[in-house]
Amino acid sequence: MRGGGLWQLGQSLTRRLAQADKKPVARRYFSGEAELKKTVLHDFHVANGGKMVPFAGWSMPIQYKDSIMDSTLNCRQNGSLFDVSHMCGLSLKGKDCIPFLEKLVIADVAGLAPGTGTLTVFTNEKGGAIDDSVVTKVKDDHIYLVVNAGCRDKDLAHIEEHMKAFKAKGGDVSWHIHDERSLLALQGPLAAPSLQYLTKEDLSKVYFGEFLMLDINGVHCFLTRTGYTGEDGFEISVPSEHAVDLAKAILEKSERKVRLTGLGARDSLRLEAGLCLYGNDMEQHVTPVEAGLTWAIGKRRRAEGGFLGAEVILKQIAEGPAVRRAGFFSSGPPPRSHSEIQDDKGKGIGEVTSGGFSPCLKKNIAMGYVKSGSHKAGTKVKIVIRGKAYDGVVTKMPFVPTKYYKPT
């Protein structure tokens, strides 16, 4: 998911909308509305109090009637339903789809069991991140993946360029972009109980990272047990003409305890879970090793390489990177993206990439990049906000424990 300062944007928007004089919200939030793309749930969002803002070329709900603070807490206590249809789902098919994809990503896709997936990163020739993605091996000749909305155009161009060269050498691979489908993310403790009412499949046998095709609410869907909040949950790819009905059914089956939730709470939830936001915490110049995603590089891939930028990345694994992503607690105002990080003597050692106030922990949290050696938990730092340095400390992530549904 791409974009910056969604939590801060939501807080600012809330304050502005609460003003009695009803002055127009700043143009940077709403300019160009006529050109924005809309998901099939757009009118449903508006009817349910969604406050719509431009995001990656789409009109998306930043929040609903609840505050971002309340929405974040409700996701962890009950559940949230997010419209993430702005993201791009696609399928790669053909007997060579796996070796093709492995030229572009760091994952050991061939080593995945059918019906399972993993987080991965598309890399460039310098080892930097083009995008992060969840990739699923449906079967040996079918891969399903979802890429970020803000990266869609460059990702598809990148894949297409390499696919043409691959096919020119006789490779058997084709693709389909699932623009006919919408994507819902159902997250939180009530996700599985609510969804179970709508399918005959026993969801207790579907674990984190697993994928299946099944009927939900009488409609053929793709279901992945995954999410972007740290909670148990699912991403559901549904034919767009059935998306609104499915959203209504999920909310009804939860007795309205699962609530529609916007991008503002989604940002605070993923930050509490210590998850990267592409465009903030990952960029074209940041490698997966620097981002703390070495675990996503399969053992076979480390031995064989064969992906773009492998030489740079494998050298970093062997020798260690110059900078590393780390988590922080801090005093004072909430840290913001680009806030300078200093050591306890006032020397600059890095920069915050995401930060805010944690609704669950009731304290400031942030992540950012610092020089290797300064990334260890317990290291005291200073974080500079509006010219003033505030005390901080490096801490392990996730900030809030994750609750992924895994075999016991």
C-alpha positions, -999 to +999 in steps of 0.1 A: +000+000+000+014+034-009+010+069+004+022+090+033+008+104+065-026+088+062-032+089+100-021+125+102-043+133+071-072+117+087-068+136+120-065+169+101-095+160+081-115+152+112-107+185+128-116+204+097-149+186+092-158+193+128-154+231+124-187+248+129-181+272+100-179+243+075-151+259+057-139+239+026-113+213+033-079+222+019-077+218-019-048+194-017-071+168-003-099+171-028-086+187-059-092+169-092-121+148-079-136+146-114-105+127-126-103+102-097-112+066-103-139+051-081-143+016-068-177-001-072-182+005-035-178+043-038-215+052-034-218+026-006-189+044+013-206+078+009-240+065+020-223+051+051-206+083+060-173+077+043-151+108+040-135+105+006-100+117-003-077+112-033-054+083-029-031+069-056-055+083-082-086+069-066-114+084-044-111+064-012-125+066+023-100+080+048-125+073+076-162+070+084-183+084+113-159+069+138-126+086+146-094+070+133-086+062+170-119+044+176-117+026+142-082+013+150-093+000+184-125-016+170-104-035+145-083-050+172-114-057+195-140-067+170-132-062+133-129-040+103-139-042+066-117-023+042-123-016+005-089-022-011-102-025-046-078+002-057-050-024-055-042-045-085-047-082-086-033-103-115-027-138-125+003-153-143-003-185-161+017-210-182+042-238-174+070-213-171+051-187-149+072-196-118+107-193-134+095-161-150+084-145-118+114-157-099+135-134-122+117-104-108+111-112-071+131-125-041+107-153-030+112-190-035+080-193-054+088-227-067+092-239-031+057-228-021+031-255-016+001-251-039-025-228-023+001-209-002+017-175-005+043-152+009+053-116+011+078-107-016+096-078-032+100-068-068+136-056-071+155-035-096+190-041-110+205-023-080+187-044-055+162-017-046+125-023-040+102-016-070+072-027-049+062-053-023+035-078-030+018-109-017+024-137-042+004-170-041+012-202-059-023-214-068-008-243-087+024-249-107+011-231-137-009-203-120+004-175-098-019-149-082-005-117-068-016-083-057+004-051-062+000-017-047-023+009-062+003+037-064+028+013-081+003-003-105+015+015-137+052+010-131+048-026-119+027-036-149+051-020-173+080-037-155+064-071-157+053-066-193+088-056-204+104-087-189+075-109-201+080-099-237+117-108-235+110-140-217+084-151-243+107-141-271+131-168-259+103-194-259+090-190-224+054-201-217+038-173-196+007-151-200-011-128-176-046-115-168-052-083-148-083-088-126-099-054-133-133-072-133-129-081-096-130-060-064-109-066-033-122-065+003-100-069+034-118-083+065-096-081+096-099-087+133-111-113+159-146-114+143-133-118+107-134-156+107-167-161+127-185-135+105-172-149+072-180-185+082-217-177+081-213-170+043-194-201+032-196-239+035-158-241+036-144-248+071-123-217+077-107-232+108-087-253+084-074-223+064-042-209+079-023-177+076-009-173+041-032-199+025-053-194-006-084-211-020-112-205-045-146-210-030-181-197-029-188-169-004-223-155-002-232-176-032-204-161-054-171-176-066-143-158-048-105-159-042-098-160-005-064-154+011-059-156+049-037-125+051-039-088+058-022-055+066-032-050+102-014-076+123-048-092+131-062-125+118-082-119+086-088-123+050-085-106+016-114-115-006-113-110-044-150-109-056-166-102-090-172-065-088-210-068-095-213-087-062-189-066-040-215-043-024-238-073-015-208-091+000-198-061+021-234-057+034-236-094+042-203-094+062-214-064+082-248-079+089-234-113+100-211-096+125-241-078+140-224-046+130-195-052+153-173-053+122-173-018+109-164-002+076-129+013+081-109+037+061-073+042+051-065+063+081-070+035+106-054+011+081-023+031+083-022+032+121-029-005+123-001-014+099+023+009+117+014-008+150+021-041+133+055-029+121+046-034+085+062-013+057+043+012+036+057+015+001+066+051-007+075+057+030+094+027+044+104+011+011+116+029-020+135+022-052+168+028-033+160+006-003+169-031-005+149-059+012+179-065+035+179-029+047+142-030+052+144-060+075+129-084+050+158-108+046+135-136+059+115-132+027+145-143+006+142-180+003+172-202+012+174-215-024+173-179-037+201-170-014+222-198-028+213-194-065+204-157-069+188-153-103+167-122-095+173-086-103+199-070-080+208-104-065+246-095-064+239-064-043+214-081-020+234-113-014+265-092-006+245-073+020+233-106+035+269-118+038+285-085+050+256-066+065+239-035+052+251+001+060+216+010+073+187-009+088+150-003+095+142+000+132+113+008+154+111+036+180+092+048+210+095+086+216+084+114+238+070+148+227+049+152+196+044+121+174+073+117+149+066+124+113+081+111+081+116+127+075+121+136+111+158+134+118+171+106+141+202+114+162+223+094+186+224+104+222+252+129+215+232+147+189+249+133+158+226+125+128+222+087+123+191+084+102+155+094+094+120+085+104+099+070+075+066+065+093+054+077+127+023+086+147+004+081+179-005+045+186-042+042+195-036+008+212-004+016+231-013+053+239+022+064+230+042+076+201+056+050+177+077+053+146+099+034+122+129+046+102+164+039+090+195+043+110+232+033+106+238-003+114+248-007+150+223+019+161+194-003+152+196-026+183+167-026+208+174-004+238+196+021+220+188+056+231+182+082+204+169+117+198+141+124+173+140+160+159+105+174+154+101+211+143+137+219+153+135+204+188+151+170+198+130+146+219+141+115+237+135+082+220+145+045+222+149+018+196+124-010+202+116-043+186+087-046+161+058-053+159+048-027+184+015-046+190+017-084+189+004-100+158-025-125+159-020-144+126-039-177+125-014-204+124-014-242+133-007-248+169 
